[in-house]
Amino acid sequence: MRNLRLLLIMMLLAVTQLGYGQASSIIRGTVVDETGEPIIGAQLHEVDKNNRVYSNTATDFNGEFSLAIKNPNNKIKVSYVGFKPQTLSIKPNMHIVMQDAATLSEVQVTASRMSNDGSMPIPVRELSGATQTINTKEFEGLSVTSVDDALQGRLAGLDIVSNSGDLGSGSSMRIRGSGSINSNAEPLIVLNDIPYESHVDESFDFSNATQEQFANLLAINPEDIEEITVLKDGAAAAVYGARGANGVILIKTKRGVKGPPRVQYLYKFSMHKQPKGRKMLSGDDYTMLMKQAYFNPRQDENACNIPEYNYDPTYSEYWNFVNNTDWVDEVTRYGYTHDNTVNVNGGGDKAKYRASLGYLTQTGTIIEQKLERISALMNLDYQVSDRLKFSTEFSLTHTKNDKTYDEFGNILDIAYTKMPNVGVYRRDDAGNLTNDFYIIPQSSSLDASQKNLVNPVAMANLAKYAETSMRIIPTLRVQYDILNPEKHRLRYQGYVQFDIENRKDDRVLPRELTSYSWNNDAVNRVSRRDAESLNMQTKHELLFMPQIGHGHSLMLLGAWELTSGNSQAQEFRKYGMPNGIESPTVPGNERTFSSSKGEWHSMAYMGRMHYAFKERYILDVTVRRDGSTRFGPGNRWGTFPAVSGKWILSDEKWFDSWEWFNTFGIRAGYGKTGRMPDAEYLHYARYNSNYGSGMGNSYIDISTLKPASIRLSNLKWETANSVNFGVDCNLFNYKVNFDFNVFKDKNKDLLFSNQTIPSSTGFGSISYINGGSMEKSGWEFNLYTQNLLKFNDFSFDFNFNLSNYNSKITYMMPEILESYEGQFVKTPNDSRFVNRVQLGNAYGSIYGLRYKGVYQYSDYVEGREGTCPFVKGPDGEYIKDANGNPMPMYYDYGGINYKFRGGDAIYEDINHDGTIDELDIVYLGNCNPKIYGGFGFTFRWKQLSVNAFFNFRTGNKIANYARMRAENMYTNDNQSIATNWRWRKEGDITDMPRALYQYGYNWMPSDRFVEDGSFLRFKYLTFNYGFTKELCQALRLNQLNLYLTLNNLCTWTKYTGVDPEISPNGMTGVVEDWSSTPRSQYFTFGLTVGF
C-alpha cells in the first residue's frame, strides 16, 4: 500500500513538472519595412505544421510586439496588407523585415476557372452536362425585388413569365418547358449548395397556385447574389436526384474577401407606371348599349325600362347613376420603390466575413398596395488550419405585403367590369359629392352581377389583406482534409441547416363595402391564418482526389443527406363582428375554424465520379438513391443514375491548324430524375371526423369517424429520362463564345391528383395515381462575346440566346383521359374553352369553334350579296329542302335548338350538318412558344457603360378571356369601346355581333378570342457611370457609381390585351388572360458609394 502511494506521488510530481515544462514562454521583437520604418498593426500568429493558430498578437505604434507562445517548435507567421507574408522559426528576440509586395519578382500564374455544383470542384472546360452561368454584374443597376425578373430572357432554356404586376407576385419558371401535367413544374432553387424550398404550407397546390405563392421561392435580396448557374439536363441535375427533375437553379451569394473592412451603400429609386389597357365604354355609351341588349332579344320596350339606365331625375338614386367613371383610372396610380442596401466585408489570412442589410419599400401601381422587406445576410469563413475550415451563414427576411382584398376577385378585373355610370362617391339629393363611398343598395333592380359587385376604390381603401412573413436560416459548414492535400486529397465536407419560416395572413371586410343585411357572412368578416414550419437539412460528403499523374485526373465522391421537418397551420374566419374589430378572437359568428399539421422526411445516398484524361477526355458518372415518406414501403426508394462524357477536340494535335479555335468540345449525357407527389401520408388509410359540419358524418349526435381516402401503397415515382447532346466553342482568343444543345426527355408514370373513380368504391376520387407518359424535345443556342470590339477606351459586346421545345402526351390511362375530355359548354354563362388532352398533341392546347364573322341579314334573298344564317355545303352553295327553301342554321348542342338571326356570330359548320355543336370543335393552337430568348448589347467608353437588353417569345397562343368578357354584350358588365361598332340593323357589315342580354350564342369559345401572344420587349436600358479613382480619393471614397435604368420601355406585339406576358394555368397548361395587373414601365436611379 505504501509503495502504491509513493508511485502515485511520483506520477503526480512528474505530471506537474511536465506542465511547468510546457508552460507558455514569451518572445519579443520588432517588425519594420525595408527602410527600417516600424510597421504598426502587423499581424503575428503562432502556427503549427498544419497552419493551425495557437496564439496571436499585433505590433504597437513602435512596431514592437510580445507574444506568449505555446510550443517553441511552432512557427511565427507575419502578415500585413501590401507586404509579402512570412513564416519564421521562433526566437526569443526577433527582428523582422517585411518585403513590399510590389517589389516581388513577376511570376506567371495559370489556373482553370472552377465550377462547383454543390459537390465537386470541376474545371468549367470539363463540364459534360448542359449548364449555363451568369454573373449578376451583367444586370448591375437594375431595380428588382427578386432576381427572377432580372434573369428573364438571359439564359437559354430558362423560360420566365411574370405572374402579374402586383407586388410580390413572383414569376413562373420553366427549364426546357414542363415535363409534368399537374405536379410541380418549377425548378429546384439551390442557395449556396443547399436546396431552398418553402415548407410553410404543405398544402401548397402547384397546379392551382396563385401568383403570390410562387414569390416565396426567391425571397432573397438580389444585391446579395454573386452568380447564378442553371443545370438543364438530367446528367447535370442528377446530383439532386428527385428534387432536380425540373432542372436546378444554383444561386451563389457574395462572401467576404481578404483586406481591410470595406463598407458599401447602395440606393435605388424607381417610379412605376402601369401601361394603358383596354379602353372601356363611358357611362353614356354603356347605358345605350345596355338598353339595346335588353331590347334586342324580344324587341320589348318594357324589358329595357330599367331605372339605373334611364337618366330619370325622379329616380331616388338618379345622381348616383349619371356618371362617367373611368374605374381603371381610379384604381391605378404611379408606384414608387426605395431600395437601400448596406454591406461590409473584409478579412485576413484566417477569417473573412461579409454582412449586409437591406430595406426595400415599394408601392404598387394599384392603389393602397405596399410592400416592405427587411433582409439580412451574414457569413463568416474561418480557416482554422490548412486542413480545417469552418463557415457559418445566417439569413433573415421579413416581409410585409399589404395587398388588395382578393375574395371578390382581382381589383383591376373588377374595375374593367364595373358599370361606369356609377360614381365612386355618393352624391346627395342635390347632386353634391360626399365623402362616403357609393354602394349600390339591395333595393336596386339591377342584376346581382352588378348590384353586388364591390366598389373597387372602396375595397382598396377600406378592406384589409396583410400578409406578413418571417424566414430565418442559420447554417454551419465544416471542411476537413483528412489526408495531406499535397499528396492525395481526402476531404470531408458537411453542413447542417435549419430553416424556420412563419407566415400570417389577416383579412378584414368591413360592413361599409356591401349593402347586405347584418346576418350575411360578407358583413364585417374577419379572418386570420397562421402557418409555421421548421425544416432541417444536413449533408455529409467524402471527396477523394488521388494524384495519379500521367495525364489522369480522378475525383470520387460519396454523400449522404437527410431532410426532416414539420409544419402546422390554423385558420379562423368570423362574420357579424362589431364595427372596428379586426381580430377573429373576439366573439362573432363562426364561418371557418380549421387546423392542419404535417411532417416530412427524406433521405438520399449518392456516389459520383469525375474522370479526365489529358484534360480532353472526360467521363462523369452519378448514382443517387432517394427515399421519401410520401411512398409506401415497397416504392419508398428510387434510383436515379446519370452518365455523361465530353471530348475536347481542340486539344488534339490534328486540330492545331484551326488556330482561331480556342476550345471546341462535344458533349453527350443521359440522366434519370424523378418526381414525388405533393402530399404526405398517402400510403396510410386516413380517417376524419366532421361532426357538426352538415356532412352527415354523425350518428344520433355522436361523433363518428369515416374513411377519408384510399390507401395508396403501390404509388410509384414519376420518372424523367433525359438525353442531351451539346457543343461548346470558344473562338478568336475567347472573343466569341457559344454553346448549342439538343435534348429529348421521356417522362413515365406521370402522377395525377384527385382523379374521379366509380362511386361504388365508396369514394369520389383517388388522391394520386400513376397513369401517363409525356415526351419533350427541343434545342437551345447561347452566344456571348468578350471584348468583341475594342479600340482604346471603347469596347462593345453582344449576347444572344434562342430556345425551343415541343412536348406531347404519348399515353394516358383511358379513365384519366376521359376525365380530361372536357365537355363543350351549353350556355354562354359557362363559356370556357374546352379542357381537353389529346394524345399526340402538346399539353396546353386550345380547342373551340372557328369564328367567321357576323351574319348581315336574317332572311335569305336570292342573288343578294352578304351573309345570312342558312346552311352551306362544302361547295359554298346553300343547301335547300324539298320545297327549294334554304335550310336555317341552328345552335343545337344538348337540344337547345337556337335559330341564328342577323347580327349573330358566324361559326364554321365543320361537318356541314346545319348545326353548331360539339362536332364542330377543332384544334385552335398551342400556348407553348415555338421560340423564346433574348439578346443584348453592351457599350463601354472610359467610365461609362450602356447596357441594352431585349427578350421575346413567338408562336404561342393566348386565350383572351378578358376580351371575351369585354365584348360579349351578354351581361351587365362594362364593355370595350370596340362594341360601339356592333351590329345594329339589317345589312350592317361588321365583325362585332349584336348586343343580347342573357340571350344568344355570340361569344362562344372560338378563335375570335384566341390570339397570337408573340412579342418583342425592350426590357431595359441601363447607363452606369463610375467616377475616376482620383476623384474618389479626393472624396475619401473607394467607389462612386451612378445608374439610370429604363425598364420595359416598349413592347411590340399584335396581342390586343394589356400585356402578352401571362403565365399558364397550372391544371390545363393554357395561357389565360383574366385582366391581371400588367408589368409596369419604370425608371430607376441608383447610387453606389464605397468607403
Order of alpha helices (4+ residues) and beta strands (2+ residues): alpha-beta-beta-beta-beta-beta-beta-beta-beta-beta-beta-alpha-beta-beta-beta-beta-alpha-beta-alpha-beta-beta-alpha-alpha-alpha-beta-beta-beta-beta-alpha-beta-beta-alpha-alpha-beta-beta-beta-beta-beta-beta-beta-beta-beta-beta-beta-beta-beta-beta-beta-beta-beta-beta-beta-alpha-beta-beta-beta-beta-beta-beta-beta-beta-beta-beta-alpha-beta-beta-alpha-beta-beta
